[in-house]
Amino acid sequence: MGAAISIFRLFTYRPCGHELLVRVLRPAASNAVQGALDDADRAADSATERLRTEWERDGLAPECPERHTSDLVAEMQEAPVGEALYGPGGRRLGVWAAATEYGSPWMVLGTAPTEAEFWQQVREDPDLLGLGPLAPAELHHVHFLTDEDRDEDA
Ligand SMILES: [Zn+2]
């Protein structure tokens, strides 16, 4: 059984540079059953799309009249650096992002007061080192949303 994991996806919006970071759950699925894995991927993808669509309509559109196009610039499927990305969404955060030797869109993400502290925490974490992070990290000012921010619908 593959355990449930959190997936982080960072999108940038042209032409203005708005940035959206979402955290969604990829449900547990049997590794032995390809259909179950596909279903888990689809659940994570549709949660991502729902958050994106809602934010574009309710967050971005009222704030900015431009016509936007978006790109996926980062994805991470390991536990990130810092506490903030484990907490609730619906807020703005400064997030460090470092490319990896596995290429786009795989990046190492996290929150830390400085880039030096970000790298210090990456170096102390074998799972993050296994992602092959490459310096430097860039600071992104993101809107952070998660698929657990559903209070108003409860
Ligand atoms: Zn804009």
Residues whose N, C-alpha, C, O or C-beta is under 5 A from the ligand:
A	BS01	ZN	C16 C64 E66
